Amino acid sequence: MKRLLLFIKGLCIGITDIIPGVSGGTLALILGVYTELVDTIRNLHLRWLAPLWRWLAGGRRQEDWDELLAQLKGLNLGFLITLALGVVVAVIIGSIVIPPMMERFPEAMRGLFFGLILASVVIPFRMIEFRSNGMRGLVGILIVSGAMGGYLLTNPANTYESNRTWVSIESRGESLEDILRRGPSAMTGETVYWAPENEALRQEIARVSPALAQELAMQHAVEISEGASKDLLKERSAPYDSLAVPEGVVVQVPQLALWFVFVAGMVAICAMILPGISGSYILLIFGVYFFILNALKGFLTTLMSGEIPVSQGAFVIVFCLGCGIGVLSFSRVMSYLLHSKALAPPTLGLLVGLMVGCLRGIWPFRHLNSEGVEINFVPVAMSGTVGVAIGAALVGAILVTGLSRIGARLEVESQEGLQKEAAPEINVGGV
């Protein structure tokens, strides 16, 4: 039962990890596994390899086997593997289910997670131990600082420029969307098509299909109106995604620099550990979120076709290396801060502020400005969409309250069980 519950918690954390604006660290904190997760990652090591090698090469002696088991037991692998399995299953299923729901019901889904995160702020706040008035003042300052930092960081219009390299890819008689996935690239088909580097592509399309080229030119000349919906961008991108590029035509595809993908992976995985900050949202800000998704999809598609996905594989491997190094190093820092009596209250205060400030990134109501960038807005009148978003936020808050109470009860039961196991047996009547 305990393993099943842990697996379910992993499912919840994994679902939030793929949604920009929602932090897996927040769910880990709500579900009562945050500190154990950070400590477990911090204590990972490879010292078990030495007794394993001695056991395999030295005649399989019992003492080497016992040492191997002792080393593995200290890694808390049962907890980590069960939780990780839930996360992986959730990411696989959620990547299929959640994005369509986010696209079809964006206000309701963002409202659900807004209420969930808002209600969960009280959890780390209750963990703060105020030992003096000076500590209260410091924690207050850090809460405000964290809130300001999170607010600025999660501006939906934020983007960071990075070094890009234009790579020549020869069409196999496929769509522009397939070429960008094979690249890989995260830029929209419209942006790539009208880039100065692809003058030859436009000339070839104008030669084989003059009417289509003229239609694309007329559409591109129309500016996006203030307050337009996100569906408008989909309508504009559809003709470019399905654009059939003649075989042999070279398309210039923009790619991110490998070093930038590595750094983005390190930063994003650290954000996933922190409650309040979404690692997926950090990737979105850095311009790496859709790039990595395209690289992963292109990697799987190329692999299934029987070819070796060299280009996509390089980006996927470098990104995973960045994530691995980031989580192993940052978990040590977080574990030290959370277990320090002097540093734990300020750390938790900063986390509370970040959770509050980062609510901006999951605000339910958005529209496009004249430059095609999503911005938050406050509805001036009640409507069906506004009512659904508010209702979803209330559902999210109720879910957090229920989960936190269940987690607290399970924690008390677990502590009582440990105390009973540790209590010495009393011999009554000499029996």
C-alpha positions in Angstrom: 0.0 0.0 0.0 2.8 2.4 0.9 4.6 1.7 -2.5 1.3 2.2 -4.4 0.7 5.6 -2.6 4.3 6.6 -3.5 3.7 5.6 -7.1 0.6 7.8 -7.2 2.5 10.7 -5.8 5.1 10.2 -8.6 2.2 10.3 -11.1 1.1 13.7 -9.7 4.6 15.1 -9.7 5.2 13.9 -13.3 2.1 15.5 -14.7 3.0 18.9 -13.3 6.6 18.6 -14.6 5.4 18.8 -18.2 3.2 21.8 -17.8 4.8 25.2 -18.1 4.0 27.3 -15.1 3.5 24.4 -12.6 6.3 23.2 -10.4 6.9 19.5 -9.7 8.7 20.6 -6.6 5.5 22.2 -5.3 3.6 18.9 -5.7 6.4 17.1 -4.0 6.2 19.5 -1.1 2.4 19.2 -0.9 2.5 15.4 -1.0 5.1 15.2 1.8 8.0 13.7 -0.2 10.0 16.9 -0.9 12.7 16.6 1.8 13.2 12.9 1.4 13.5 13.3 -2.4 16.1 16.0 -2.1 18.0 14.0 0.5 17.9 10.8 -1.5 19.2 12.6 -4.7 21.9 14.2 -2.6 23.1 10.9 -1.2 23.4 9.1 -4.5 26.9 7.8 -5.1 28.9 5.1 -7.0 30.7 3.5 -4.1 28.6 0.4 -4.5 30.5 -0.3 -7.7 33.7 -1.4 -5.8 32.1 -4.2 -3.8 30.2 -5.3 -6.9 33.4 -5.6 -8.9 35.1 -7.5 -6.1 32.1 -9.8 -5.8 32.1 -10.5 -9.6 35.9 -10.8 -10.1 36.9 -12.1 -6.7 35.1 -15.4 -6.5 31.7 -14.0 -5.2 32.6 -13.9 -1.6 29.9 -13.3 1.0 31.6 -10.3 2.6 31.7 -8.5 -0.7 28.0 -9.3 -1.3 27.1 -8.0 2.2 29.0 -4.8 1.6 27.2 -4.3 -1.7 23.8 -4.7 -0.1 24.8 -2.3 2.6 25.8 0.3 0.1 22.6 -0.1 -1.9 20.4 0.1 1.1 21.8 3.5 2.0 20.7 4.8 -1.4 17.0 4.6 -0.5 16.5 3.1 -4.0 13.0 1.6 -3.1 11.7 5.2 -2.6 13.5 6.7 -5.5 12.7 4.0 -8.1 9.0 3.9 -7.1 8.6 7.6 -7.2 10.6 7.9 -10.5 8.5 5.2 -12.1 5.4 7.2 -11.3 7.0 10.3 -12.8 8.1 8.6 -16.0 4.6 7.0 -16.5 3.0 10.4 -15.9 5.3 12.2 -18.3 4.6 9.6 -21.1 0.8 9.7 -20.6 0.6 13.4 -19.7 2.6 14.5 -22.8 -0.2 12.9 -24.8 -3.2 14.0 -22.7 -2.3 17.3 -21.0 -1.1 19.5 -23.9 -4.4 18.9 -25.9 -6.4 19.8 -22.7 -4.2 22.9 -22.2 -4.9 24.0 -25.8 -8.6 23.2 -25.7 -9.4 24.5 -22.2 -6.5 26.9 -21.4 -8.3 29.1 -18.9 -9.8 26.1 -16.9 -6.5 24.2 -16.8 -4.5 27.3 -15.7 -7.2 28.2 -13.2 -7.0 24.7 -11.7 -3.2 24.9 -11.2 -3.5 28.5 -10.0 -5.8 27.5 -7.2 -3.6 24.5 -6.5 -0.4 26.5 -6.1 -2.1 29.4 -4.2 -3.5 27.1 -1.6 -0.2 25.2 -1.2 1.7 28.4 -0.2 0.7 27.8 3.4 2.5 24.4 3.5 6.2 25.7 3.4 5.1 28.7 5.5 4.0 26.4 8.4 7.4 24.7 8.2 9.2 27.9 9.1 10.5 28.0 12.7 10.7 31.6 13.9 13.4 31.7 16.7 13.6 35.5 17.1 12.1 38.8 15.9 15.2 39.3 13.8 14.5 36.0 12.0 10.9 37.1 11.4 12.1 40.3 9.8 14.6 38.4 7.6 12.1 35.9 6.5 9.6 38.7 5.7 12.2 40.4 3.5 13.0 37.2 1.7 9.3 36.4 1.1 8.9 39.8 -0.5 12.2 39.5 -2.5 11.2 36.0 -3.7 7.8 37.2 -4.7 9.2 40.1 -6.7 11.8 37.8 -8.4 9.2 35.2 -9.2 6.9 37.8 -10.6 9.5 39.2 -12.9 10.8 35.8 -13.9 7.4 34.5 -15.0 6.3 37.3 -17.2 4.6 35.5 -20.2 6.3 37.9 -22.6 9.8 37.0 -21.3 12.2 35.5 -23.9 16.0 35.2 -23.8 18.0 35.4 -27.0 20.6 32.7 -27.6 23.2 31.9 -30.2 21.6 30.1 -33.2 23.2 28.4 -36.1 21.5 28.0 -39.4 21.9 24.5 -40.8 21.1 23.4 -44.3 18.7 20.5 -44.6 17.7 19.0 -47.9 14.0 18.1 -48.3 13.0 14.5 -49.0 9.7 15.7 -50.5 8.2 16.2 -47.0 6.4 19.0 -45.2 8.1 22.0 -43.6 6.9 20.8 -40.2 8.7 17.5 -40.7 11.9 19.3 -41.8 11.9 21.5 -38.7 11.4 18.4 -36.5 14.2 16.6 -38.3 16.4 19.7 -37.9 15.5 20.0 -35.0 14.2 23.6 -34.6 11.7 25.3 -32.3 10.9 28.3 -34.7 7.5 28.4 -36.3 7.1 27.5 -40.0 6.1 31.1 -40.8 9.3 32.5 -39.2 11.5 30.0 -41.0 9.8 30.5 -44.3 10.2 34.3 -44.3 13.7 34.3 -42.8 16.2 36.1 -45.2 18.2 32.9 -45.2 15.4 31.0 -47.0 15.0 33.3 -50.1 15.8 30.2 -52.3 12.9 28.3 -50.6 10.4 31.1 -51.3 11.5 31.3 -54.9 11.0 27.6 -55.4 7.5 27.7 -53.9 6.6 30.6 -56.1 7.8 28.7 -59.1 5.9 25.4 -58.4 2.8 27.0 -56.8 2.4 30.7 -57.5 -1.1 30.9 -56.0 0.1 29.4 -52.7 3.1 31.7 -52.5 0.9 34.8 -53.1 -1.6 33.6 -50.5 1.2 33.1 -47.9 2.5 36.6 -48.7 -0.9 38.2 -48.2 -1.4 36.4 -44.9 2.0 37.3 -43.6 1.4 41.0 -44.4 -1.6 41.0 -42.0 -0.5 42.1 -38.5 -1.9 40.4 -35.4 -4.5 42.6 -33.6 -4.3 43.4 -29.9 -6.2 40.9 -27.8 -6.3 38.2 -30.4 -6.6 34.6 -29.3 -4.0 31.9 -29.5 -6.1 30.1 -32.1 -5.1 32.8 -34.5 -1.5 31.8 -34.4 -2.5 28.2 -35.1 -4.5 29.3 -38.1 -1.5 31.3 -39.4 0.9 28.5 -38.9 -1.2 25.7 -40.4 -0.4 26.5 -44.1 3.3 26.6 -43.3 3.4 23.4 -41.3 1.7 21.5 -44.1 3.7 23.2 -46.8 5.1 20.5 -49.2 8.7 21.3 -49.9 9.9 19.8 -53.2 12.5 17.0 -53.0 16.0 18.3 -53.2 15.2 21.9 -52.1 17.5 23.1 -49.3 15.9 24.7 -46.2 17.9 26.7 -43.8 16.9 25.6 -40.3 17.9 27.6 -37.1 19.2 25.4 -34.3 20.2 26.3 -30.7 23.9 26.1 -29.6 24.7 22.8 -27.8 26.3 24.7 -24.9 23.0 26.7 -24.5 20.9 23.6 -24.4 23.3 22.1 -21.7 23.0 25.3 -19.5 19.2 25.4 -20.0 18.9 21.8 -18.9 21.0 22.5 -15.7 18.9 25.6 -14.8 15.5 24.0 -15.6 16.2 20.9 -13.5 17.2 23.1 -10.6 13.9 25.0 -11.0 12.0 21.7 -11.0 13.4 20.9 -7.6 12.4 24.3 -6.2 8.7 24.6 -5.2 7.0 27.4 -7.1 9.3 27.5 -10.1 8.4 25.4 -13.1 11.3 23.9 -14.9 9.1 23.6 -18.1 8.4 27.3 -17.8 12.1 28.1 -17.5 12.7 26.1 -20.7 9.9 28.1 -22.3 11.5 31.4 -21.3 14.9 30.2 -22.6 13.4 29.2 -25.9 14.3 25.6 -25.4 11.0 24.0 -24.4 9.6 23.4 -27.9 13.1 22.8 -29.3 13.7 19.9 -27.0 10.2 18.5 -27.6 10.8 18.7 -31.4 14.3 17.1 -30.9 12.7 14.2 -28.9 9.9 13.7 -31.4 12.4 13.8 -34.2 14.7 11.4 -32.4 11.9 8.8 -31.9 10.5 9.3 -35.5 14.0 8.9 -37.1 14.8 5.9 -34.9 11.5 4.2 -35.8 12.3 4.7 -39.5 15.4 2.7 -39.1 17.9 5.6 -39.3 20.4 6.8 -36.7 19.1 10.2 -35.2 22.5 11.8 -35.0 21.4 15.5 -35.0 18.4 15.1 -32.7 20.3 12.6 -30.5 23.1 15.0 -29.8 20.7 17.6 -28.5 18.8 15.1 -26.4 21.9 13.7 -24.8 23.5 17.1 -24.1 20.2 18.2 -22.5 20.0 15.1 -20.3 23.6 15.6 -19.2 22.8 19.1 -18.2 19.8 17.9 -16.2 21.8 15.1 -14.5 24.7 17.4 -13.4 22.2 20.1 -12.3 20.1 17.9 -10.2 23.0 16.1 -8.5 24.8 19.4 -7.6 21.7 21.5 -6.7 20.1 18.8 -4.5 23.2 18.9 -2.2 22.8 22.6 -1.8 19.0 22.3 -1.1 19.5 19.4 1.4 22.1 21.4 3.3 19.9 24.5 3.5 16.8 22.6 4.6 18.6 20.7 7.4 20.4 23.8 8.7 18.7 25.3 11.7 20.0 28.7 10.9 19.4 28.6 7.1 16.2 26.6 6.9 13.8 29.5 7.8 15.2 32.0 5.3 15.3 29.3 2.6 11.7 28.4 3.2 10.8 32.1 3.3 12.4 32.6 -0.1 10.5 29.5 -1.4 7.2 30.9 -0.2 7.9 34.2 -2.0 8.8 32.4 -5.2 5.6 30.4 -5.1 3.6 33.6 -4.7 5.4 35.5 -7.4 5.4 32.6 -9.8 1.6 32.6 -9.8 1.9 35.2 -12.6 3.1 32.4 -14.9 -0.1 30.4 -14.5 -2.6 33.2 -14.4 -5.7 31.9 -16.2 -6.5 34.8 -18.5 -4.2 35.7 -21.4 -4.4 37.1 -24.9 -2.0 38.1 -27.7 -0.6 41.6 -28.1 0.1 43.2 -31.5 3.4 41.4 -31.7 1.9 38.0 -31.2 3.2 37.6 -27.6 1.0 36.3 -24.9 0.2 38.7 -22.0 -1.9 38.4 -18.9 -5.1 40.5 -18.5 -7.8 40.9 -15.9 -11.4 40.2 -17.1 -13.7 43.2 -16.7 -16.9 41.2 -16.8 -18.2 37.8 -15.7 -18.5 35.3 -18.5 -18.8 31.5 -18.8 -15.0 31.2 -19.4 -14.3 33.3 -16.3 -16.7 31.3 -14.2 -15.2 28.0 -15.3 -11.7 29.3 -14.5 -12.7 30.5 -11.0 -14.5 27.1 -10.4 -11.4 25.2 -11.5 -9.2 27.3 -9.1 -11.5 26.4 -6.2 -11.3 22.8 -7.2 -7.5 23.0 -7.2 -7.5 24.7 -3.7 -9.8 21.9 -2.3 -7.5 19.2 -3.8 -4.5 20.7 -2.1 -6.3 21.0 1.2 -7.4 17.4 1.0 -4.0 16.1 -0.1 -2.1 18.0 2.6 -4.5 16.6 5.3 -4.0 13.1 4.0 -0.3 13.5 3.9 -0.2 14.9 7.5 -2.3 12.0 8.8 0.0 9.4 7.0 3.0 11.1 8.4 1.7 10.9 12.0 0.8 7.2 11.4 4.3 6.6 10.0 5.9 8.2 13.1 3.7 6.3 15.5 4.7 3.0 13.7 8.4 3.8 14.0 8.0 4.6 17.7 6.2 1.3 18.3 9.0 -0.6 16.5 11.7 1.2 18.5 9.9 0.7 21.8 11.5 -2.1 24.0 9.4 -5.2 24.8 8.3 -5.4 28.5 8.3 -8.8 30.2 5.2 -9.1 32.3 5.1 -11.7 35.1 8.4 -13.3 34.1 6.9 -14.6 30.8 
